[in-house]
């Protein structure tokens, strides 16, 4: 984004926020002043980036939305949630994903705005690392050790937890397990169990007593979320 355009967006956002809050007769002027002086500039710049990218995506829609559509409660609720999430993330890729999902709320398809709000909140629960893992379960399973793995090898490299390893290795392994478990709890992936070829029943881990997980498959909900944030899935 050009600096002058970014500054312009920030000025507009600050003015809009202060104007709305300042309308409250008692606490409004005080809070408006706090908004203008205490909200970090970087957060306002993130909102400015989100507004800029959302504007680009709405302009690129095949069917241009009417002013009435832009003011419908469903869309404004999605836009509000996306804006709040954009304030909290320093990741420009995440801001682009938020803008993409928000613009899709104006598309004439079968997914209602309140359903996209659910997807948006699911996205808000994922860290950038978890989103890499989600995409990897499709990319690596279908494409093998491809460019995606090479690009994110530091995140995706399996952690070997054999006896005698330093404690920090087990810490890293615990974090990897947590990322995958969180995706499973959100319904975005499902485990693929290791099956004994002779008996046809799952193989159990002697240490944990749980079935061994061979890998994970992306669920339909997981694919939908990836699609809605602009990640192309073949």
PyMOL commands that set and color helices and strands:
alter all, ss='L'
color gray80, all
select helices_A, chain A and resi 3-22+28-38+41-59+67-70+73-88+92-104+113-124+128-143+147-151+153-156+167-185+220-228
alter helices_A, ss='H'
color red, helices_A
select strands_A, chain A and resi 189-193+213-218
alter strands_A, ss='S'
color yellow, strands_A
deselect
rebuild
show_as cartoon
